[in-house]
Amino acid sequence: MSSSATIRWSTHKLQREFCESNARYRTLVAGRRFGKNHGAIVSEADFALNPQKYEYGRDNPEKVVLWWIGTTYNQTKKYGFNKARQAIPDELIESVKKSAPFEIDLTNGVTWEFYSYDRPNSLDGAGVDSMVIDERGYMDTEIWETNLAAMLLDTNGRVAFIGKPWYNDHFEETYNKGQDPEFSNYDSWQATSYDNPLIPDERIDEIFGHLPEKVYNREIMAQFDAGGTLLTLDMLESEPAAVLDEQKWEWHVAVDLGIEMNRKKAEQNDTDYWSCTIVAEHPFHPQAYIVDVVRTRGQTPAEAAEWVRMCMAGYPTQNVRYEAVQAQSWFEEDLRDAGLNPEPVTPNGAKEDRIVMLSVPFSNGNAKLIDWSDINGKDVDWQPFKSEWASFPGGDHDDMLDSTAMALDSVNFQGEFAALNGDMYGRGTDE
């Protein structure tokens, strides 16, 4: 059925400029909390409902195909598929495919598909009329050149590159062309976190003002030339294990769960990794030591509970933190059966934001690794953790970082005079 629809979505000024641009190649470089995904979803939703009013792509809705491509299928589902379903009224949706690759079929005949570029072999298909590549800076340009660009040829389709300014030659090139009037098919915008009028500037300062300068310039001010990687190895300092003899420490343990009941699916998607982080907190000063971070895979919940117990052996705590949204009640029972005290917690913000904020206590020297090399019989290899640290966010895994962020979130990094309920970054409680 061919039809048009008019729906009013709420957007702010720069989001509207992005939506209203008729350029074939649009590039939106944005800081955290600007609202790039919302702007892109609104833009694509309008295209899906009214393809005939756009210069690029086919006019017949029954032939129109849209693609949204994210970093992983989890991210694609959260920031693409779910937001698209919220943006389009139910009465305009014919059917929905809730398994990856996700899909929304509209009553006018348009198909909107949702993919991940960490599985480039899945990026095959017929012509695409409009495409969004989320976090373009993280994607290998070869995927664009080999898998995606050709999808737009037969349909004369358009594409939007959006994301934080993680350095990528092609991403920066399309941004620069969008700033040059000689390239009429290109348009681009640079938007800082402060350009979102819905969030007060002081709130941005409160949440992100403690970030190291390079991280702040890239993640908040959206600067391509900020330099460096997100989490740098020079942030990771260590102290000899003897430092733990000086005080009676507070202990925190957190586990990033790898529960995936389908073993074959878990192995294919690398979703069966478990990580356990053990942290010692100074009782009076804003100082914490990461004592150990251990990772394993391919366990049942009962096996994992016993593994966690073994990781914690010798440390004076039985409390285990984990994300409440990840676990079922039966895993809590397994932890209790292993003699442990489960502490389900609700994450404070998106996982990537929580991991980015690790840069604060580590760069300030408030969080350090323990060097066990002088202790006979204690063998802790920090290389896997360091590799995951240095490769974030483009690495294959972030489970060790996630468990570490969760453990450190229990630490009072504001010192002995801070309020007891303060978190490690001085954030408020309304996140």
C-alpha positions in Angstrom: 0.0 0.0 0.0 1.5 3.4 -1.0 0.7 6.3 1.3 2.2 9.2 3.1 2.0 10.1 6.7 2.7 13.2 8.8 3.9 12.7 12.3 5.4 15.3 14.6 8.6 14.3 16.4 10.3 16.4 19.0 13.8 17.6 17.9 16.1 20.4 18.8 17.8 22.8 16.4 20.8 20.8 15.2 18.8 17.6 15.0 16.2 19.4 12.8 19.0 20.6 10.5 20.3 17.1 10.1 16.8 15.8 9.4 16.0 18.5 6.9 19.2 18.2 4.9 18.7 16.7 1.4 22.4 15.8 1.0 23.2 12.3 -0.2 26.1 12.0 2.3 25.4 13.4 5.8 27.9 13.3 8.6 27.0 14.1 12.2 29.9 14.2 14.6 28.6 14.5 18.1 29.5 14.5 21.8 27.9 12.3 24.3 24.3 13.1 25.2 23.8 15.3 22.2 21.0 13.1 20.8 22.6 11.9 17.6 20.6 8.6 17.6 17.3 10.3 18.2 18.0 12.7 15.3 18.9 9.9 13.0 15.9 7.7 14.0 13.5 10.6 13.3 15.2 11.3 10.0 14.9 7.6 8.9 11.4 7.2 10.2 10.2 10.2 8.1 12.0 8.7 5.1 10.3 5.4 5.7 6.8 6.9 5.9 7.3 9.4 3.0 10.0 8.1 0.7 8.5 9.9 -2.3 9.3 13.3 -1.0 13.1 12.7 -0.9 15.5 13.2 -3.8 17.4 10.0 -3.1 16.2 6.5 -3.0 13.1 4.9 -4.7 9.7 6.5 -4.6 7.6 3.3 -4.4 7.3 2.4 -0.8 6.8 -1.3 -1.6 10.4 -1.4 -2.9 12.1 0.8 -0.4 14.6 -0.7 2.1 16.3 1.1 5.0 19.3 -0.1 6.9 20.5 0.8 10.3 24.0 -0.5 11.1 25.5 -0.4 14.6 28.6 -1.6 16.4 27.1 -4.8 17.8 23.7 -6.3 17.6 23.1 -5.4 21.3 23.8 -1.8 20.5 21.8 -1.9 17.3 18.8 -3.3 19.2 19.1 -0.7 22.0 19.8 2.5 20.1 18.4 1.6 16.7 15.6 -1.0 16.6 14.0 -0.2 19.9 14.0 3.5 19.3 12.6 3.0 15.8 9.7 1.0 17.2 9.0 3.9 19.7 9.2 6.5 16.9 6.6 4.8 14.6 3.0 4.4 15.7 1.9 0.7 16.1 -0.9 1.2 13.5 1.7 1.9 10.8 3.7 -1.2 11.6 2.7 -4.4 9.7 5.1 -6.8 11.4 8.3 -6.9 13.5 11.2 -9.4 13.5 12.7 -9.4 17.0 15.7 -11.6 16.4 18.9 -10.4 14.7 19.0 -9.1 12.1 16.0 -7.1 13.4 13.3 -5.9 11.0 10.3 -3.6 10.9 7.8 -3.9 8.1 5.5 -0.9 7.6 2.0 -1.0 6.3 3.1 1.1 3.3 5.4 -1.6 2.2 8.7 -0.2 3.4 11.2 -2.6 5.1 13.6 -1.2 7.8 16.4 -3.6 8.7 18.9 -3.4 11.5 22.4 -4.9 11.3 25.8 -4.9 13.0 29.1 -4.2 11.4 31.0 -6.5 13.7 29.5 -9.3 11.5 30.4 -7.9 8.0 29.6 -11.2 6.3 25.9 -10.5 7.2 25.9 -7.2 5.3 24.6 -8.7 2.1 21.4 -7.9 0.3 19.6 -6.0 -2.5 19.6 -2.3 -3.0 19.3 0.0 0.0 17.5 3.4 -0.3 18.6 5.0 3.0 21.3 3.9 5.4 22.6 5.0 8.8 26.0 3.8 10.1 26.1 4.4 13.9 29.5 5.1 15.5 31.1 5.3 12.1 34.5 6.1 13.6 34.7 2.6 15.0 34.0 0.8 11.8 36.8 -0.4 9.4 36.6 1.7 6.2 37.0 -1.5 4.3 33.5 -2.6 5.4 32.1 0.6 3.8 34.1 0.2 0.6 33.5 -3.6 0.2 30.1 -4.3 1.7 28.1 -1.1 2.0 28.8 1.6 -0.6 27.6 -0.6 -3.5 24.2 -1.1 -1.8 23.3 2.5 -2.7 24.2 2.4 -6.4 21.1 0.8 -8.0 18.7 2.8 -5.8 20.6 6.1 -5.9 20.3 5.9 -2.1 21.6 8.1 0.6 23.7 7.4 3.8 24.2 9.1 7.1 27.5 8.6 9.1 27.0 9.4 12.8 29.1 9.0 15.9 31.6 10.4 18.3 34.9 11.6 16.6 36.8 8.4 17.0 39.5 8.9 14.4 38.9 7.3 11.0 40.2 8.7 7.7 36.9 8.2 5.8 34.7 9.5 8.7 36.8 12.7 8.9 36.9 13.0 5.1 33.1 13.0 4.8 32.8 15.5 7.6 35.3 17.9 5.9 33.5 17.5 2.6 30.3 18.4 4.3 31.9 21.7 5.4 33.1 22.5 1.9 30.4 24.1 -0.4 32.2 22.6 -3.5 30.8 19.2 -2.4 27.1 19.8 -2.9 26.1 16.2 -2.2 27.7 16.4 1.3 26.5 18.0 4.5 28.0 17.8 8.0 27.6 19.0 11.6 29.8 19.1 14.7 27.8 19.1 17.9 29.1 19.1 21.4 27.3 17.7 24.4 26.5 21.3 25.3 24.5 21.7 22.1 21.7 19.7 23.5 19.4 22.4 24.9 17.5 19.7 27.0 20.5 19.2 29.3 21.8 22.1 31.3 25.4 22.9 30.8 26.1 22.6 34.5 24.8 19.0 34.3 27.3 18.2 31.6 30.0 19.7 33.7 28.9 17.7 36.7 28.9 14.4 34.9 31.8 14.7 32.5 33.9 17.6 33.9 36.4 15.3 35.6 37.4 13.4 32.4 41.0 13.7 31.3 41.5 16.5 28.8 41.9 14.4 25.6 39.0 12.2 26.5 36.9 15.3 27.3 37.8 17.0 24.0 36.8 13.9 22.0 33.8 12.6 23.9 32.2 15.9 25.0 33.5 18.5 22.6 33.5 16.2 19.6 37.0 17.1 18.4 38.6 14.9 15.8 42.0 16.2 16.7 41.8 15.4 20.4 44.4 12.7 19.9 45.1 9.5 21.7 42.9 6.5 22.4 40.0 6.5 24.8 41.7 4.6 27.6 45.4 4.8 27.5 47.9 2.5 29.1 49.7 5.4 30.8 46.6 5.8 33.0 47.3 2.4 34.5 49.6 2.7 37.5 50.5 -0.1 39.9 51.7 -0.5 43.5 53.4 -3.6 45.0 51.2 -6.0 46.9 52.8 -4.9 50.2 50.6 -1.8 50.1 47.7 -4.0 51.2 49.5 -4.7 54.5 49.1 -1.2 55.7 45.3 -1.0 56.4 42.2 -3.0 57.1 40.6 -2.6 53.7 37.0 -2.6 52.5 36.5 -5.2 49.8 34.3 -5.1 46.7 33.7 -7.9 44.2 31.7 -7.6 41.0 30.9 -10.0 38.2 30.0 -9.4 34.6 27.7 -12.3 33.7 28.0 -14.5 30.7 24.7 -16.3 30.9 23.7 -17.7 27.5 21.7 -20.9 27.6 22.3 -21.7 23.9 26.0 -22.9 24.0 26.4 -22.9 20.2 24.9 -19.4 19.9 27.1 -18.2 22.8 30.3 -19.5 21.1 29.4 -18.0 17.8 28.6 -14.6 19.2 31.2 -14.6 22.0 28.5 -13.9 24.6 29.5 -16.5 27.2 32.4 -14.7 28.9 32.4 -14.2 32.6 34.6 -11.6 34.4 35.2 -11.1 38.1 37.0 -8.1 39.6 38.2 -7.8 43.2 38.9 -4.3 44.6 40.4 -3.1 47.9 39.2 0.3 49.1 41.1 2.4 51.7 38.9 3.0 54.7 39.7 6.7 55.0 41.2 8.0 51.8 40.0 8.1 48.2 42.2 5.2 47.1 41.3 1.8 45.6 43.4 -1.0 44.3 42.3 -3.5 41.7 43.6 -6.7 43.2 42.6 -9.1 40.5 40.5 -9.4 37.3 39.8 -12.9 36.1 37.9 -14.0 33.0 36.5 -17.3 31.8 33.8 -18.6 29.5 31.4 -21.4 28.8 29.9 -22.0 32.3 26.5 -22.8 33.6 25.3 -20.5 36.4 26.0 -23.2 39.0 29.6 -23.7 37.6 30.0 -19.9 37.5 29.0 -19.5 41.1 31.6 -22.0 42.2 34.2 -20.2 39.9 33.4 -16.9 41.6 33.8 -18.5 45.0 37.2 -19.7 44.0 38.2 -16.3 42.7 37.2 -14.8 46.0 39.0 -17.4 48.2 41.3 -15.7 50.6 39.6 -12.3 50.5 37.5 -11.3 53.6 34.1 -10.8 51.8 31.3 -12.9 50.5 29.4 -10.1 48.8 29.1 -10.2 45.0 27.7 -7.4 42.9 26.3 -8.0 39.4 23.8 -6.3 37.1 20.2 -7.1 38.2 19.1 -7.0 34.5 21.5 -9.7 33.5 20.6 -12.4 36.0 17.6 -14.5 37.0 16.6 -15.5 40.5 18.0 -18.9 40.0 21.5 -17.5 39.6 21.1 -15.8 43.0 20.2 -19.2 44.4 23.4 -20.6 42.9 25.5 -17.9 44.5 23.9 -18.6 47.9 24.5 -22.3 47.5 28.1 -21.5 47.0 28.2 -19.6 50.3 28.1 -16.1 48.7 25.9 -13.1 49.3 24.4 -11.8 46.0 24.0 -8.1 45.5 22.1 -7.3 42.3 22.6 -3.6 41.3 20.9 -1.4 38.7 23.5 0.1 36.3 23.9 3.9 36.5 23.9 4.9 32.8 24.9 3.1 29.6 27.7 0.6 29.8 29.9 2.5 27.5 29.6 5.6 29.6 30.4 3.7 32.7 33.5 2.3 31.2 34.6 5.7 29.8 34.3 7.1 33.3 37.0 4.6 34.4 39.5 7.1 33.0 38.8 9.4 35.9 40.0 7.5 39.0 42.8 5.8 37.0 44.1 9.0 35.5 43.9 10.7 38.9 45.8 7.9 40.6 42.9 7.1 42.8 42.6 3.6 41.3 45.7 1.4 40.7 46.6 -2.1 39.9 48.3 -4.4 42.4 51.7 -5.8 41.3 52.0 -9.3 42.7 55.4 -10.1 41.2 57.1 -10.1 44.6 54.7 -12.5 46.1 55.6 -16.2 45.8 52.8 -18.4 44.6 50.6 -15.5 43.5 50.4 -15.2 39.7 48.3 -12.4 38.3 48.7 -11.6 34.6 47.5 -8.1 33.9 48.1 -8.3 30.1 44.5 -9.4 29.2 43.1 -6.5 31.2 45.5 -4.0 29.7 44.8 -5.3 26.2 41.1 -4.9 26.7 41.7 -1.4 28.2 43.7 -0.1 25.3 41.4 -1.5 22.6 38.2 -0.1 24.1 35.7 0.6 22.5 36.8 -1.1 19.3 38.0 -4.4 20.9 36.3 -7.7 20.8 35.4 -7.7 24.5 34.8 -5.3 27.4 33.6 -7.7 30.1 36.7 -7.2 32.3 36.2 -3.4 32.1 32.5 -3.7 32.9 33.1 -5.8 36.0 35.8 -3.4 37.1 33.5 -0.4 36.6 30.9 -2.1 38.6 33.3 -2.9 41.5 34.7 0.6 41.6 31.2 2.1 41.6 31.0 0.9 45.2 34.1 3.0 46.2 33.9 6.4 47.8 36.5 8.4 45.8 35.5 11.7 47.5 37.5 11.0 50.7 36.7 10.7 54.3 34.6 14.0 54.5 32.3 13.1 51.6 28.7 12.1 52.1 28.5 8.4 52.6 26.1 8.0 49.6 28.3 9.9 47.1 29.5 8.0 44.0 33.1 7.9 42.7 32.7 10.8 40.2 30.7 13.2 42.3 27.6 12.6 40.2 24.1 13.2 41.5 21.6 10.4 42.1 19.2 11.4 39.4 21.0 9.8 36.5 
